[in-house]
Amino acid sequence: MASPNPNISDLRPVIRQLDEGAINRIAAGEVVERPASAVKELVENAIDAGARRITVEYADGGKTLIRVTDDGCGMTPEDLTLALSRHATSKIDGTDLLNIHTFGFRGEALPSLGAVGRLTITSRAADHNGAEIAVTGGTMGAVKPAALNGGTIVTLRDLFYATPARLKFLRTDRAEAQAIGDVVKRLAMAEPFVQFTLRDVSGTGAGRDVFRAAAEQGDLFAALHGRLRQVLGREFAENALAIDTQREGLHLTGFAALPTYSRGSAIAQYLFVNGRPVKDKMLMGALRAAYFDFLSRDRHPAAALFIDCDPTLVDVNVHPAKSEVRFREPGLARGLIVSGLRHALAEAGHRASTTVAGATLGAMQPEPVGGARVYQMDRPSLGARTAAYQGQAPQPGFAETQGMWGRVDIPDEDVAQAADEAPDYPLGTARGQVHENYIVAQTATGMVIVDQHAAHERLVYEKLKRQMAENGVAAQALLIPEIVELSSEDCARLLEIAPELEKLGLGIEAFGGSAIALRETPAILGEVNGRAMLLDILDELADQNDSNLVQAKIEAILSRVACHGSIRSGRRMRAEEMNALLREMEATPHSGQCNHGRPTYVELKLADIERLFGRT
C-alpha cells in the first residue's frame, strides 16, 4: 500500500493573497536568473531612456556589485518611488501589448532586483533636482536628495542575498563575468550609435576595462560594420558579406561570414528582432539551413542578422526574459533568412576568406636564422628578371652544363603576353602544376594555389544541382505503398510539409487515422527505409521546426557523383586546361570552397611572399 502524500492535508486548503515581497521574489526567479540577467535588464532600461553613453561595472562576477551608469533622460524624485512598484512602466500604456517599440515594457525588473538584493537608484531629469532611493530585500527607503549632473546610476549589491538558495546555483566568478560580457556585447551590436564600456572593479584599485566600444558614425550599415569589427574582431569584418533584403513587411539586414570562415561551435551566431537580441530555435535553424550545403556537420556559420518589422507582426511577450519571440508567419521569416543568405553567398562567387591565406603563411614561416639582417634591393621588374635569367643561362656548346639549366629561352612576345594576361583575371593565369594536384597561378598582386580536384568537384556539383533544379527530382513510385503508423500530431506535422517533400520526390498522403502512406521516393536514393526516413524528418521538425533531411540526402548523392566525376589528383593538366578551370571557377558561385566546406584555393599577396624572404 502506498504511503500517504505528506503534502496533501485532510483539511481544505485555504487561498491566500501573497504579500508584495513574496510576489517580487517569485518574479525575480523568472526575470533575474543570474547577474547577467540583471545587467541585461538595467542596460535595456538605459537604452530605452535614450542614453548615448553606458558604463557597466561589476565585481566578483556581478555577485557583490553591479553598477550601470547612463546619460539618459533620468527620473524625477516622484518617478523613483513609482519605478519600484510592480508593473509600473513608461514604455506602454497597456492598451496594445503587441505594438511594442522598446526593450522593456513589463515593469518587473527594478522591483524584482530590489526584492533579492540591495538596490540604489540615483537619477536626475532635466530641469529637476537629483534624487536617490534605496531598496533592501524588498523594503523601500525614503527618497533623498543627491548630487548628479544628469542621467541615472543604478547600483545593485549582494545579489540574491535575500534568497540564499539561489546563490548555490551561480557559477564561478569567471563564468558569470563571461556571461555579463556576452550580454553587453549583444546589446552593443544592437545599438552601434551608443558607446559601451564594461569594467571589472573586483578587489582593490580602480579596476580594468574589459570591453569598450566607441559610438559609431555614418549610415546604419557602416556603423554596424564598424561595431561588429569592435565586438567580433577584424577577421569577421573582413570576411563578412552584407545582407540587405526584404519580403512582405520583413526587412533582413546584417553581415554573414563566408563559408570558409566557419567556427567549431555556434558561438558566433547573433540574431536580433526589432533590435532585441533573441535566441530563437526557428531562426537558428534557418541560419543552419542557409549554410548546410557549404559546411560539414561539425562546422558552424558566423553571422549577425537583424530582422525589422512592424511590432504587430511579432510577439515579444512570450517569456519574462524576452529572449524568445513568436512571428505571426514564421515560415516567412525563415524563408527570408535562407533566401537572403543564399543570394549573398552566390553573389560572393569564388571568394574565399582571408584567414585561409593567413593560415598558409603561418605554416610557411621560415625558421629563424642568426646573424645580422641582410638588406636586399627592391624587387626587379618582369623584364629585368627575364633578361637576368637569360643572361645566366649557358651558351650553346657547353654540353656538360646544359642539362642543369633546362629550357630557359622565353620569347619576348610570351613575356609581354604574361605581363598583360595576369591582371585580367581574379584567379590569374596558370604558371604550372605541382605534384600533379595543385595549380600555381600568377595574379596581378601575387599568386594563387588551387586544389584542382576540390575545385573541379565543386564545379561539377554546382552543375548537377543546376540540372536538378531545372528538370526536377525524379520520383520512383513504390509497387506497394509503405504504410507508417504515427501519432496524430506527427501525422499532421508531416502532412503540413507534404507539398515541399513532393518537390524533392518524396510522395506521402494520409491513409486514415494516424497513418501515412509513402507512395514515392527520390529515384536517385535507390532503395530507402521509408519509416526511418519519415521518423528522421519528424525529429528534425521537432528540433528545428524544419527539415532538410531529404534534400541533404539527395545532395549528398550528387556530391559523391561530382567527386567521382571530377579531375582526379595525380593527373597532369595542360596549360589551357588549367586556365579553363580557373575561368570556370570565377564564373561559378560558391567555388571558393569544396563540397565539404574546405577552401579550394589559397591566395598569397606579393607583399606577404616577400615578407617570408625578409624583403620588407
C-alpha positions in Angstrom: 0.0 0.0 0.0 1.4 3.4 -0.9 2.2 5.8 1.8 0.1 9.0 2.1 1.5 12.1 0.4 2.8 14.4 3.2 1.9 17.4 1.0 -1.8 16.6 1.0 -3.7 17.5 4.1 -7.1 16.3 5.2 -8.1 20.0 5.8 -9.4 22.1 2.9 -6.6 24.3 1.5 -7.1 28.0 2.1 -6.4 30.5 -0.7 -4.3 33.4 0.5 -3.1 36.6 -1.1 0.7 36.7 -1.2 2.4 39.8 0.1 4.3 42.1 -2.2 7.7 40.9 -1.1 6.9 37.3 -1.9 5.4 38.3 -5.3 8.6 40.2 -6.2 10.9 37.3 -5.1 8.8 34.9 -7.3 9.0 37.3 -10.2 12.8 37.7 -9.7 13.2 34.0 -10.2 11.8 34.4 -13.8 13.3 37.7 -14.7 16.7 37.5 -12.9 18.4 34.1 -13.3 22.0 35.3 -12.8 24.0 38.5 -12.6 24.0 38.7 -16.5 20.2 38.9 -16.4 20.3 41.9 -14.1 22.8 43.6 -16.3 20.6 42.9 -19.4 17.5 44.5 -17.7 19.4 47.6 -16.5 21.2 48.2 -19.8 18.0 47.9 -21.7 16.4 50.4 -19.4 19.3 52.8 -20.1 18.9 52.3 -23.9 15.1 53.0 -23.6 15.9 56.2 -21.7 17.8 57.5 -24.8 21.3 57.0 -23.3 24.3 57.6 -25.6 27.0 56.5 -23.1 26.5 53.5 -20.9 29.1 52.2 -18.4 28.7 48.8 -16.7 30.8 47.9 -13.7 30.8 44.6 -11.8 32.7 42.9 -9.0 33.2 39.2 -8.3 31.3 38.2 -11.5 28.4 40.5 -10.5 27.6 38.7 -7.3 28.7 41.6 -5.0 28.3 44.6 -7.2 26.6 45.7 -10.5 26.6 49.4 -11.4 25.1 50.8 -14.6 25.6 54.5 -15.4 24.0 56.2 -18.3 23.4 59.7 -19.6 19.7 59.1 -20.5 16.7 61.3 -19.7 16.7 60.4 -16.0 13.8 60.4 -13.5 12.3 62.9 -11.2 12.0 62.3 -7.4 8.4 61.4 -7.8 9.2 58.8 -10.6 11.7 56.9 -8.4 9.1 55.6 -6.0 6.7 54.7 -8.8 9.5 53.0 -10.8 10.0 50.5 -7.9 6.3 49.4 -8.0 5.4 46.3 -9.8 4.1 46.7 -13.4 4.9 50.5 -13.4 6.5 51.5 -16.7 6.8 54.4 -19.0 7.1 52.2 -22.1 3.5 51.3 -22.8 0.1 52.4 -21.6 -1.4 48.9 -21.6 -3.9 49.4 -24.4 -1.9 47.4 -27.0 0.5 44.7 -25.9 1.6 43.9 -29.5 2.6 47.4 -30.6 5.9 47.5 -28.6 8.8 49.7 -29.7 11.1 49.4 -26.6 13.2 46.8 -24.9 11.3 46.8 -21.6 7.6 47.0 -21.1 6.7 44.7 -18.2 7.7 46.9 -15.3 9.2 43.9 -13.4 12.9 44.4 -13.4 13.5 47.1 -10.8 11.1 45.8 -8.1 12.4 42.2 -8.7 16.0 43.3 -8.2 15.1 45.2 -5.1 13.4 42.1 -3.7 16.6 39.9 -3.9 19.4 42.4 -3.4 20.4 45.8 -2.2 19.3 48.3 -4.9 20.1 52.0 -5.0 18.9 54.3 -7.8 20.3 57.8 -8.2 18.8 59.9 -11.0 18.3 63.4 -12.3 15.9 64.6 -15.1 16.3 67.8 -17.0 15.1 70.9 -15.0 14.8 68.8 -11.8 17.0 68.1 -8.8 18.8 64.9 -8.4 17.3 62.2 -6.1 18.2 58.8 -4.6 16.2 55.9 -3.3 17.3 52.6 -1.8 15.6 49.2 -1.6 16.9 46.4 0.6 15.3 42.9 0.3 12.0 44.5 -0.8 12.0 47.2 1.9 11.9 50.6 0.3 13.5 53.6 1.9 12.7 57.3 1.5 13.7 59.5 -1.4 16.7 61.7 -0.6 18.4 64.5 -2.4 21.5 63.5 -4.4 24.2 65.2 -6.4 24.2 64.2 -10.1 24.7 66.1 -13.4 22.2 64.1 -15.3 21.1 60.6 -16.3 20.8 57.6 -13.9 23.1 55.4 -11.8 21.7 52.0 -10.7 23.8 50.2 -8.1 22.9 46.6 -7.2 24.9 45.0 -4.3 24.8 41.5 -2.9 22.6 39.9 -5.5 20.4 37.1 -4.1 21.3 37.9 -0.5 17.6 37.7 0.3 17.3 34.3 -1.4 20.4 32.5 -0.4 19.3 29.3 -2.1 19.8 31.0 -5.5 23.4 31.7 -4.7 24.2 28.0 -4.7 23.2 27.8 -8.4 25.5 30.5 -9.6 28.7 29.5 -11.4 32.2 30.7 -10.8 33.1 34.4 -10.9 34.8 33.9 -14.2 31.8 32.2 -15.8 29.4 34.8 -14.5 31.7 37.6 -15.8 31.8 36.0 -19.2 28.0 35.9 -19.3 27.9 39.6 -18.4 30.3 40.3 -21.2 28.2 38.4 -23.7 25.1 40.3 -22.7 26.8 43.7 -23.1 28.3 42.7 -26.5 25.0 41.6 -27.9 23.4 44.9 -26.8 26.3 46.8 -28.2 25.8 45.1 -31.6 22.1 46.1 -31.5 23.0 49.8 -30.7 26.0 50.8 -32.8 25.5 54.5 -32.2 25.8 54.1 -28.4 29.1 54.0 -26.5 29.5 51.0 -24.2 32.1 50.4 -21.5 32.4 47.3 -19.4 34.7 47.4 -16.3 35.7 44.8 -13.8 36.2 46.5 -10.4 36.8 43.4 -8.3 39.2 43.7 -5.4 41.0 46.9 -4.7 42.1 49.6 -7.2 40.5 51.4 -10.0 39.6 48.2 -11.9 40.2 47.5 -15.6 38.3 47.9 -18.8 37.1 44.5 -20.1 35.3 45.8 -23.2 34.9 49.2 -24.8 33.1 50.2 -27.9 33.0 53.8 -29.1 29.9 55.2 -30.7 30.0 54.7 -34.5 29.3 57.3 -37.1 27.8 57.3 -40.6 24.9 55.3 -42.0 23.5 52.2 -40.4 25.5 49.7 -42.5 28.8 51.5 -42.0 28.1 51.9 -38.2 27.1 48.3 -37.9 30.1 47.0 -39.7 32.4 49.1 -37.5 30.7 47.9 -34.3 30.9 44.3 -35.4 34.6 44.8 -36.0 35.0 46.0 -32.4 32.9 43.2 -31.0 33.6 40.2 -33.2 37.0 41.1 -34.4 38.8 42.3 -37.6 38.7 38.8 -39.2 34.9 38.6 -39.1 34.5 42.1 -40.5 36.9 41.4 -43.4 35.2 38.1 -44.3 31.6 39.1 -43.8 29.0 39.7 -46.6 26.5 42.5 -46.3 22.9 41.3 -46.1 20.0 43.6 -47.1 16.7 42.1 -48.3 13.0 42.3 -47.6 9.8 40.5 -48.2 6.2 41.2 -47.2 6.9 43.6 -44.4 10.0 41.9 -43.0 13.4 43.5 -43.6 16.6 41.5 -43.1 20.0 43.3 -42.7 23.3 42.4 -41.1 26.5 40.6 -42.0 27.2 36.9 -42.6 30.6 35.3 -42.9 31.9 33.4 -45.9 31.7 29.6 -45.5 35.4 29.2 -45.3 35.3 31.4 -42.2 33.4 28.9 -40.1 33.6 28.1 -36.4 33.7 24.9 -34.4 30.6 25.8 -32.5 27.6 28.1 -32.8 29.1 30.8 -30.5 29.4 33.4 -33.3 25.7 33.5 -34.3 23.7 36.6 -33.2 20.1 37.2 -34.1 18.1 40.3 -33.4 14.4 41.1 -33.9 13.5 44.8 -34.0 16.8 45.4 -32.3 16.2 42.9 -29.5 18.8 40.1 -29.0 16.9 36.8 -29.2 17.8 33.1 -29.1 15.1 31.5 -31.3 15.3 27.9 -32.5 13.4 28.6 -35.7 15.8 31.4 -36.7 18.8 29.4 -35.7 17.5 26.5 -37.9 17.1 28.9 -40.8 20.7 30.1 -40.4 21.9 26.5 -40.5 19.7 25.7 -43.5 21.2 28.5 -45.5 24.7 27.1 -45.0 24.1 23.4 -44.8 25.2 22.9 -48.4 28.5 24.6 -47.9 29.7 23.4 -44.4 30.3 20.0 -43.0 28.2 19.0 -40.0 31.0 19.8 -37.5 31.3 23.4 -38.6 29.0 26.3 -37.9 28.5 29.7 -39.7 29.2 33.1 -38.2 26.6 35.8 -38.6 24.9 38.8 -37.1 21.4 39.2 -38.6 18.8 41.8 -37.8 15.1 41.3 -38.7 13.0 44.5 -38.5 9.2 44.5 -39.0 6.0 46.1 -37.7 5.8 45.2 -34.0 2.3 43.8 -34.6 3.9 41.0 -36.8 5.9 39.5 -33.9 5.0 38.8 -30.3 7.9 39.5 -27.9 5.7 38.9 -24.8 6.4 35.2 -24.8 8.7 34.9 -21.8 9.6 37.4 -19.0 13.3 37.3 -20.2 12.0 38.4 -23.7 14.7 36.2 -25.3 12.0 34.3 -27.3 9.8 35.7 -30.0 6.9 34.4 -32.0 6.2 35.5 -35.6 2.8 35.7 -37.0 4.1 34.0 -40.1 7.2 32.0 -39.0 7.6 30.5 -42.5 8.0 33.9 -44.0 10.8 34.9 -41.5 12.6 31.6 -42.1 12.4 31.8 -45.9 13.7 35.4 -45.8 16.8 34.3 -43.9 17.5 31.3 -46.1 17.0 33.1 -49.4 18.8 36.3 -48.3 21.9 34.4 -47.2 22.0 32.1 -50.2 21.7 35.0 -52.5 24.6 36.8 -50.8 26.7 33.7 -50.8 26.0 33.2 -54.5 27.0 36.8 -55.3 30.3 36.3 -53.4 31.2 33.9 -56.3 34.6 32.3 -55.9 35.7 34.5 -52.9 37.3 32.7 -50.0 38.1 34.1 -46.5 41.4 35.9 -45.8 42.0 33.5 -42.9 42.9 30.8 -45.4 45.9 32.8 -46.6 46.8 33.8 -43.1 46.9 30.1 -42.0 49.0 29.3 -45.1 51.5 32.0 -44.3 51.7 30.8 -40.7 52.6 27.3 -41.9 55.2 28.7 -44.2 57.1 30.9 -41.7 60.8 30.4 -42.2 62.9 29.2 -39.3 64.8 32.0 -37.5 68.5 32.4 -38.5 71.3 34.0 -36.7 73.4 36.9 -37.8 72.7 40.4 -38.9 69.8 41.0 -41.3 70.7 41.2 -45.0 69.1 44.1 -46.8 68.3 43.3 -50.4 67.4 45.6 -53.3 63.9 46.2 -54.4 62.2 43.5 -56.5 63.1 43.9 -60.1 60.6 44.2 -62.9 59.4 41.2 -65.0 61.6 42.3 -68.0 64.7 42.7 -65.8 64.1 39.3 -64.2 63.7 37.6 -67.6 66.8 39.3 -69.0 68.9 38.3 -66.0 67.6 34.7 -66.3 68.5 34.5 -69.9 71.9 36.2 -69.3 72.8 33.5 -66.7 71.8 30.6 -69.0 74.7 28.6 -70.5 75.6 29.3 -74.1 75.4 26.7 -76.9 78.4 24.4 -76.8 78.6 23.8 -73.1 77.1 20.4 -73.2 78.3 19.3 -69.8 76.1 22.0 -68.1 73.2 22.2 -70.5 71.1 19.7 -68.6 71.5 21.6 -65.3 69.6 24.7 -66.6 66.9 23.1 -68.6 64.9 25.2 -71.1 65.2 28.9 -70.4 64.5 30.6 -73.7 61.4 32.8 -73.2 60.3 34.6 -76.3 59.7 38.3 -75.9 56.1 38.1 -77.1 55.3 35.4 -74.4 56.8 37.7 -71.7 54.6 40.6 -72.9 51.6 38.4 -73.0 52.3 37.1 -69.5 52.6 40.7 -68.2 49.3 41.7 -69.8 47.4 38.5 -69.1 47.8 38.1 -65.3 45.9 41.3 -64.2 42.8 40.4 -66.3 41.6 37.6 -64.1 40.9 37.4 -60.3 42.4 34.0 -60.1 45.3 34.9 -62.5 46.9 32.8 -65.2 48.3 29.3 -64.7 52.0 29.1 -64.5 52.5 25.4 -63.6 51.3 22.3 -61.7 52.8 21.0 -58.5 52.7 17.3 -57.5 50.0 16.8 -60.2 47.3 18.2 -57.9 48.0 21.9 -57.2 47.8 24.6 -59.9 50.0 27.6 -59.4 48.7 30.8 -61.0 50.1 34.3 -61.1 47.8 37.2 -60.4 48.3 41.0 -60.6 49.0 41.2 -56.9 50.5 37.9 -56.0 49.9 34.2 -56.6 47.1 31.6 -56.2 47.4 27.9 -55.4 44.4 25.8 -56.5 43.5 22.3 -55.4 42.4 21.0 -58.8 40.4 18.1 -57.5 38.5 20.0 -54.9 37.8 22.9 -57.3 36.5 20.8 -60.1 34.5 18.7 -57.7 32.6 21.9 -56.6 32.1 22.9 -60.2 30.6 19.6 -61.2 28.5 19.6 -58.1 27.0 23.0 -58.9 26.3 21.9 -62.4 24.5 18.8 -61.2 22.4 20.9 -58.8 21.6 23.3 -61.5 20.4 20.5 -63.8 18.3 19.0 -61.0 16.7 22.4 -60.3 15.8 22.8 -63.9 14.5 19.2 -64.5 13.1 18.4 -61.0 13.8 15.4 -58.8 12.8 12.2 -60.5 10.4 10.2 -58.2 10.3 6.4 -58.0 6.7 5.0 -57.4 6.6 2.1 -54.9 4.9 -1.0 -56.2 3.3 -1.4 -52.8 3.0 1.8 -50.8 4.6 1.6 -47.3 2.2 2.4 -44.5 3.7 4.1 -41.5 1.8 4.3 -38.2 2.4 7.6 -36.3 0.8 9.7 -33.6 -1.9 12.1 -34.7 0.4 15.1 -34.0 3.3 13.6 -36.1 0.9 12.7 -38.9 -0.5 16.2 -39.1 3.0 17.7 -39.0 4.2 15.6 -41.9 1.1 16.3 -44.0 1.7 20.1 -43.5 5.0 19.8 -45.3 3.8 17.2 -47.9 4.0 19.8 -50.8 7.7 20.6 -50.0 8.5 16.9 -49.7 6.8 16.2 -53.1 9.1 18.6 -54.8 12.0 16.5 -53.6 10.5 13.3 -54.9 9.0 12.0 -51.6 5.3 11.5 -52.0 3.1 10.9 -48.9 -0.6 11.1 -48.2 -3.0 10.4 -45.4 -4.1 6.8 -45.1 -6.7 7.1 -42.5 -6.5 7.6 -38.8 -2.9 8.5 -37.9 -1.2 6.5 -40.6 0.9 7.9 -43.5 1.1 6.2 -46.9 4.5 6.6 -48.5 3.9 6.2 -52.3 7.1 7.7 -53.9 10.7 8.1 -53.0 13.5 10.0 -54.8 14.8 7.8 -57.5 18.4 8.9 -57.0 18.4 7.5 -53.5 17.7 4.0 -54.7 16.2 1.7 -52.0 15.4 3.5 -48.8 13.9 2.7 -45.4 10.7 4.8 -45.7 9.7 4.6 -42.0 13.2 5.5 -40.8 13.3 8.5 -43.2 9.9 9.8 -42.0 10.9 9.5 -38.4 14.2 11.3 -39.0 12.2 14.1 -40.7 10.0 14.3 -37.7 13.0 14.6 -35.4 14.4 17.5 -37.4 11.0 19.2 -37.4 10.8 18.9 -33.6 14.3 20.2 -33.1 14.5 22.9 -35.8 10.9 23.5 -36.9 12.0 22.5 -40.4 13.6 19.5 -42.1 16.3 19.4 -44.8 16.9 15.7 -44.5 15.6 14.6 -47.9 17.4 17.5 -49.7 20.6 16.7 -47.8 20.4 13.0 -48.8 19.9 13.9 -52.4 22.7 16.5 -52.5 25.0 14.0 -50.7 24.4 11.6 -53.7 25.2 14.5 -56.1 28.3 15.3 -54.1 29.6 11.8 -54.4 28.8 11.7 -58.1 30.7 15.0 -58.5 33.6 13.6 -56.6 33.9 10.6 -58.9 33.4 12.7 -62.0 35.9 15.4 -61.3 39.5 15.7 -62.1 41.5 13.3 -60.0 44.6 14.1 -58.0 47.7 12.9 -59.9 46.5 13.9 -63.3 48.8 16.1 -65.4 47.0 19.1 -66.9 47.9 21.2 -69.9 48.1 24.9 -69.6 44.9 25.5 -71.4 43.1 23.0 -69.1 44.3 24.7 -66.0 43.3 28.2 -67.3 39.9 26.9 -68.3 39.4 25.5 -64.8 40.4 28.9 -63.3 37.9 30.8 -65.6 35.1 28.4 -64.7 35.8 28.9 -61.0 35.5 32.7 -61.5 32.1 32.3 -63.2 30.6 29.7 -60.8 29.1 30.7 -57.4 30.4 29.0 -54.2 33.5 27.8 -56.0 35.7 29.2 -53.2 35.0 26.1 -51.1 34.6 22.4 -51.9 31.6 20.3 -51.1 32.8 19.8 -47.5 33.5 23.4 -46.7 37.2 23.4 -47.2 38.9 26.1 -49.4 39.6 25.3 -53.0 42.3 27.8 -53.4 44.8 29.9 -51.4 45.7 33.5 -52.5 49.0 34.9 -51.3 49.8 38.6 -51.8 53.2 39.5 -53.2 53.9 41.6 -50.0 53.3 38.5 -47.9 55.6 36.4 -50.0 58.3 38.9 -49.9 58.0 39.1 -46.1 58.7 35.3 -46.0 62.0 36.0 -47.6 62.8 39.0 -45.4 62.4 41.6 -48.3 60.4 44.0 -46.2 
